Amino acid sequence: MSLTALFVLCRFAHFASLMQIFGLSVFCSLLAPQGFSAVLLRKNQSLMMWSGILAAVTSVGMLAIQAALMGNGWGDGLNLNVWLLVLTTAFGEVWRWHLLLAAAMLLVLLSDWLPGRNLLIFLCSVGLLMSQALIGHAAMHDGLLGLAQRTNHVVHLLSAAYWFGCLYPLLTCILYTRQPATRPYAIATLIRFSLWGHVAVALVILTGIFNTAIILQRWPTDMTSLYQCLLAVKVAMVAMMLAVALYNRYRLVPLMGSDPDQAQRRFIMMTWFEWGLALGVLLLVSLFATLAPR
């Protein structure tokens, strides 16, 4: 495997783990009513922990791969002197703080006795996602245009993290609608998720259009450009995710009153499909970082 391919996979795993932690912390801690929040957190504790470990490992991995790319190949990936050199670059200045935040989040995840633990996890995940808007194509401009691009990208990342990261806890929450004791709390959580989900999806689309306008200054219609070709594929996949989300909300949710078993089975199946599409989008986003936009 080439270093570039490894970087893409590492970046993909890093993005997915960070967005998963953000979505879990929002869904289980902020959307769920008090009491039921603890139930959802226990149910998703393993996923939260493993996502934190993956985020920490891949944050170091991305630094090592950058060192190998900047140096003379695989051997420099473990050369601490090259690591220190990478940390003096524009990428490294951001990544120093990123590494500290990743380590802090992992420590918080391991400290289940810590007061305000869930809030700290949420804040760490927000900081880690925001730092991604300070590197790569999102940081290609200076001045007011650069500030607008970075701000727009922060909103885009947080909105996308809500959409992707909440899908798995959504699947666990819907199972609690079958239990009389937890049904009212689960339904209240799902209603809140749906309300904010509309906002998140709208922001993903609007900020995505704005970001494309800043980077390309045109629609991605040049299919001789690999970047634009893959961007068009990403747009199509996001459109499919949107169609699934609308089908779930406006076709299957009303059907749960008359045929709950069949509607719930379809809802779970379609949500898994939406989750798979989201992973595909994240993989494409990770690939974009290695391509020159034109």
C-alpha positions as CSV (number, residue, x, y, z in Angstrom):
1,M,0.0,0.0,0.0
2,S,1.3,3.5,-0.9
3,L,1.7,6.2,1.7
4,T,-0.9,8.3,0.0
5,A,-3.5,5.4,0.2
6,L,-2.6,4.8,3.8
7,F,-3.1,8.5,4.5
8,V,-6.5,8.5,2.9
9,L,-7.6,5.4,5.0
10,C,-6.1,6.9,8.2
11,R,-7.9,10.2,7.6
12,F,-11.1,8.4,6.9
13,A,-10.9,6.5,10.1
14,H,-10.1,9.7,12.0
15,F,-13.0,11.6,10.6
16,A,-15.4,8.7,11.2
17,S,-14.3,8.2,14.8
18,L,-14.5,11.9,15.6
19,M,-17.9,12.3,14.0
20,Q,-19.2,9.2,15.8
21,I,-18.1,10.5,19.2
22,F,-19.7,13.9,18.5
23,G,-22.9,12.3,17.4
24,L,-23.0,9.9,20.4
25,S,-22.4,12.8,22.8
26,V,-25.1,15.0,21.3
27,F,-27.7,12.2,20.9
28,C,-27.2,10.5,24.3
29,S,-26.4,13.6,26.4
30,L,-28.1,16.5,24.8
31,L,-31.2,15.1,23.0
32,A,-32.2,12.4,25.4
33,P,-34.3,13.4,28.5
34,Q,-32.6,13.1,31.9
35,G,-32.5,9.5,33.1
36,F,-32.9,8.0,29.7
37,S,-29.7,9.7,28.7
38,A,-27.8,7.4,31.1
39,V,-29.5,4.4,29.5
40,L,-28.4,5.4,26.0
41,L,-24.9,6.2,27.2
42,R,-24.5,2.7,28.8
43,K,-25.8,1.1,25.7
44,N,-23.3,3.0,23.5
45,Q,-20.4,3.1,25.9
46,S,-18.2,0.5,24.0
47,L,-18.7,2.3,20.7
48,M,-17.8,5.6,22.4
49,M,-14.6,4.2,24.0
50,W,-13.4,2.4,20.8
51,S,-14.1,5.5,18.7
52,G,-12.0,7.6,21.2
53,I,-9.1,5.1,21.0
54,L,-9.3,5.1,17.2
55,A,-9.4,8.9,17.1
56,A,-6.2,9.1,19.3
57,V,-4.3,6.4,17.3
58,T,-5.2,7.8,13.9
59,S,-4.2,11.4,15.0
60,V,-0.7,10.1,15.7
61,G,-0.9,7.9,12.6
62,M,-1.6,11.0,10.4
63,L,1.4,12.8,11.9
64,A,3.6,9.7,11.2
65,I,2.4,9.4,7.6
66,Q,2.9,13.2,7.0
67,A,6.5,12.7,8.3
68,A,7.0,9.8,5.9
69,L,5.6,11.9,3.0
70,M,7.7,14.9,3.9
71,G,10.8,12.7,4.4
72,N,12.3,9.9,2.4
73,G,9.5,7.4,2.7
74,W,8.4,4.7,5.2
75,G,11.5,4.9,7.4
76,D,10.9,8.5,8.3
77,G,7.4,7.7,9.5
78,L,9.0,6.7,12.8
79,N,11.8,9.3,12.8
80,L,11.1,11.7,15.7
81,N,13.3,14.4,14.2
82,V,11.1,14.4,11.1
83,W,8.0,14.5,13.3
84,L,9.3,17.6,15.0
85,L,10.0,19.1,11.6
86,V,6.4,18.4,10.5
87,L,5.1,20.1,13.7
88,T,6.7,23.3,12.6
89,T,4.7,23.4,9.3
90,A,1.3,25.1,8.9
91,F,-0.2,21.6,9.3
92,G,1.9,20.9,12.4
93,E,1.0,24.1,14.2
94,V,-2.7,23.0,14.1
95,W,-1.9,19.3,14.7
96,R,0.0,20.0,18.0
97,W,-3.2,21.2,19.5
98,H,-5.1,18.5,17.8
99,L,-2.9,15.8,19.4
100,L,-3.3,17.4,22.8
101,L,-7.1,17.5,22.5
102,A,-7.2,13.9,21.2
103,A,-5.2,12.8,24.3
104,A,-7.3,14.8,26.6
105,M,-10.5,13.3,25.2
106,L,-9.1,9.8,25.6
107,L,-8.2,10.5,29.2
108,V,-11.8,11.8,29.8
109,L,-13.3,8.7,28.2
110,L,-11.2,6.5,30.5
111,S,-12.3,8.5,33.6
112,D,-15.9,7.5,34.0
113,W,-15.8,8.9,37.6
114,L,-15.1,12.4,36.3
115,P,-17.8,15.1,37.0
116,G,-19.1,16.6,33.8
117,R,-17.5,13.9,31.8
118,N,-20.1,13.9,29.0
119,L,-19.9,17.6,28.6
120,L,-16.1,17.4,28.4
121,I,-16.3,14.7,25.7
122,F,-18.7,16.8,23.7
123,L,-16.4,19.9,24.0
124,C,-13.3,17.9,23.0
125,S,-15.1,16.4,19.9
126,V,-16.2,19.9,18.9
127,G,-12.6,21.2,19.2
128,L,-11.2,18.3,17.3
129,L,-13.7,18.8,14.4
130,M,-13.2,22.5,14.3
131,S,-9.4,22.1,14.0
132,Q,-10.0,20.3,10.7
133,A,-11.2,23.6,9.3
134,L,-7.7,25.1,9.8
135,I,-5.8,22.7,7.5
136,G,-6.0,21.5,3.9
137,H,-8.3,23.0,1.3
138,A,-10.4,24.7,4.0
139,A,-7.3,26.9,4.7
140,M,-6.4,27.8,1.2
141,H,-7.4,31.5,1.4
142,D,-6.4,34.4,3.7
143,G,-8.1,37.5,4.9
144,L,-11.9,37.8,5.0
145,L,-12.4,35.2,2.4
146,G,-10.3,32.8,4.4
147,L,-12.2,33.6,7.6
148,A,-15.5,33.0,5.8
149,Q,-14.3,29.7,4.4
150,R,-13.0,28.4,7.7
151,T,-16.2,29.5,9.5
152,N,-18.3,27.9,6.8
153,H,-16.3,24.7,7.0
154,V,-16.7,24.5,10.8
155,V,-20.5,24.7,10.4
156,H,-20.3,22.1,7.6
157,L,-18.2,19.6,9.7
158,L,-20.4,19.9,12.8
159,S,-23.6,19.6,10.8
160,A,-22.2,16.5,9.0
161,A,-21.0,15.0,12.3
162,Y,-24.6,15.4,13.7
163,W,-26.1,13.7,10.6
164,F,-23.6,10.8,10.5
165,G,-22.8,10.5,14.2
166,C,-26.4,10.3,15.3
167,L,-27.4,7.4,13.0
168,Y,-26.1,4.6,15.1
169,P,-27.5,5.8,18.5
170,L,-30.7,6.5,16.5
171,L,-30.8,2.7,15.8
172,T,-30.3,1.8,19.5
173,C,-32.9,4.4,20.6
174,I,-35.6,3.1,18.3
175,L,-35.4,-0.3,19.9
176,Y,-36.5,1.3,23.2
177,T,-39.8,2.4,21.7
178,R,-40.8,-1.3,22.0
179,Q,-40.5,-1.2,25.8
180,P,-43.4,0.5,27.6
181,A,-41.2,1.8,30.4
182,T,-38.8,3.6,28.0
183,R,-41.1,4.3,25.1
184,P,-42.1,7.9,26.1
185,Y,-38.5,8.9,26.6
186,A,-37.3,7.2,23.4
187,I,-40.0,9.0,21.4
188,A,-39.1,12.4,22.9
189,T,-35.5,11.8,22.0
190,L,-36.4,10.8,18.4
191,I,-38.6,14.0,18.0
192,R,-35.7,16.2,19.2
193,F,-33.3,14.4,16.8
194,S,-35.7,14.9,13.9
195,L,-36.2,18.6,14.7
196,W,-32.4,19.3,14.8
197,G,-31.8,16.8,12.0
198,H,-33.7,19.1,9.6
199,V,-31.5,22.0,10.6
200,A,-28.3,19.9,10.3
201,V,-29.2,18.5,6.9
202,A,-30.1,22.0,5.6
203,L,-26.7,23.4,6.9
204,V,-24.8,20.5,5.3
205,I,-26.2,21.3,1.9
206,L,-25.9,25.1,2.1
207,T,-22.4,25.1,3.5
208,G,-21.4,22.4,1.0
209,I,-22.6,24.6,-1.9
210,F,-20.8,27.6,-0.4
211,N,-17.5,25.7,0.1
212,T,-17.6,24.4,-3.5
213,A,-18.2,28.0,-4.7
214,I,-15.1,29.2,-2.8
215,I,-12.8,26.3,-3.8
216,L,-13.8,25.8,-7.5
217,Q,-15.7,29.1,-8.2
218,R,-17.9,27.0,-10.5
219,W,-20.1,23.9,-10.5
220,P,-18.2,20.6,-10.6
221,T,-18.9,19.9,-14.3
222,D,-15.4,19.2,-15.7
223,M,-15.4,15.4,-15.7
224,T,-11.8,15.4,-16.9
225,S,-10.8,16.6,-13.4
226,L,-10.6,13.7,-10.9
227,Y,-11.4,16.1,-8.1
228,Q,-14.6,17.4,-9.7
229,C,-15.6,13.9,-10.8
230,L,-15.4,12.6,-7.3
231,L,-17.1,15.7,-5.9
232,A,-20.0,15.0,-8.3
233,V,-20.1,11.4,-6.9
234,K,-20.2,12.8,-3.4
235,V,-23.0,15.2,-4.2
236,A,-25.0,12.2,-5.7
237,M,-24.4,10.2,-2.5
238,V,-25.5,13.0,-0.3
239,A,-28.6,13.4,-2.4
240,M,-29.3,9.6,-1.8
241,M,-28.8,10.1,1.9
242,L,-31.2,13.0,1.9
243,A,-33.8,10.8,0.0
244,V,-33.4,8.1,2.6
245,A,-33.8,10.5,5.4
246,L,-36.9,12.0,3.9
247,Y,-38.4,8.5,3.2
248,N,-37.7,7.5,6.8
249,R,-39.2,10.6,8.3
250,Y,-42.2,11.3,6.1
251,R,-43.1,7.7,5.0
252,L,-42.0,5.2,7.6
253,V,-42.5,7.3,10.8
254,P,-46.2,7.9,10.1
255,L,-46.6,4.2,9.2
256,M,-45.4,3.2,12.7
257,G,-48.9,4.0,14.0
258,S,-50.7,1.5,11.8
259,D,-48.0,-1.1,11.1
260,P,-45.3,-0.6,13.7
261,D,-43.4,-3.9,13.2
262,Q,-43.0,-3.6,9.4
263,A,-42.3,0.1,9.6
264,Q,-39.6,-0.3,12.2
265,R,-37.9,-3.1,10.2
266,R,-37.8,-0.9,7.1
267,F,-36.7,2.1,9.1
268,I,-33.7,0.2,10.6
269,M,-32.8,-1.3,7.2
270,M,-32.9,2.1,5.5
271,T,-31.0,3.8,8.3
272,W,-28.2,1.2,7.9
273,F,-28.2,2.0,4.2
274,E,-27.9,5.7,5.0
275,W,-25.0,5.0,7.4
276,G,-23.2,3.1,4.7
277,L,-23.7,6.0,2.2
278,A,-22.3,8.3,4.9
279,L,-19.2,6.2,5.2
280,G,-18.7,6.3,1.5
281,V,-19.0,10.1,1.6
282,L,-16.4,10.3,4.4
283,L,-14.0,8.1,2.3
284,L,-14.4,10.5,-0.7
285,V,-13.8,13.5,1.6
286,S,-10.6,11.9,2.9
287,L,-9.5,11.3,-0.7
288,F,-10.1,14.9,-1.6
289,A,-7.3,16.0,0.7
290,T,-4.7,14.3,-1.6
291,L,-6.1,15.9,-4.8
292,A,-5.6,19.4,-6.2
293,P,-8.9,21.1,-6.8
294,R,-9.3,22.5,-10.3
